[in-house]
Amino acid sequence: MLWYARADSVAHHRERVLPNGCVQVILNLARDYLLDCPEDRSDIRMPPALVVGARSVYEIVDGRDMADLIGIVFSPGGFTAFASDAAHLFSNRSIGLDSIWGNDAQSLRDGLREVCSPEERLRSLEQFLCARFASRLDRRPRSSQIQFALRYFSHNPSIASVSETARQIGWSERRFSQVFREEVGLAPKVWCRIQRFQRAVRQLHAGADIRWAELALDCGYYDQSHFANEFHAFSGVDLTTYSARRTMWANHISAD
């Protein structure tokens, strides 16, 4: 998925971004850096174009970075065709895009800044990806075994068994976990936990009129306590805080 955001004035100085398990590329078109805002130390200036690996924990971002921002969200297992390294090497890390795509990263960002409309920028980004990576996509098809596992997990995130999935595709559990991490970026069990968490986030963001105990069971948790603990582990906040601080984006909440 390609996306573009232009928010010259945001309500919150800092926002907490919740993990979704996907690898992203983010390019700041407004200023020559992006900010990493750790809670325990001063803000850190990062390169203006980043690969953000699959995350299993939240991160804090500066709302001013959203003034002119464009990005790519890779489908699970899709990033490896666009990089020379396995996806798990980027997990829970933000790495300068130039270290992956070389000078093309700067050329891409310069070209995007020369066009103005969101439509033109998204079209330019798509054309860059097609031109640069078309042959590589043909040479590196996704593993059919991992695609099967992802489909299975998407329908059964609460009961999915790593050992059972490995058995169905004819691999040992160890090999399955290793290849899954290399292609998707996270261990299978962590991936399932994040998908279950994301299901809850979507319902909470939509303002679903449902009791938390029922929501917990609907999303595959043992009980409300299990749900609350898992939600806090991934988001760093409790359910009430999420509901009070939610923004227009389900995975963004105010951190101020």
Buried (B, 14 or more C-beta within 10 A) or exposed (E): EBBBBEBEEBEBEBBBBBBBBBBBBBBBBBEEBBBBBEEEEEEEEBBBBBBBBBBBEBBBBBBBBBBBBBBBBBEBBBBBBBBEEBBBEBBBEBBBBBEBBEEEBBEBBEBBBEBEEEEEBBEBBEEBBEEEBEEEBEEEEBBEBBBEBBEBBBEBBBEBBBEEBBEBBEBEBEEBBBBBBBBBBBBBBBBBBBBBBBBBBEBBBEEEEEEBEEBBBBBBBEEBEEBBEBBBEBBBBEBEBBEEBBBEEBBBBBBE
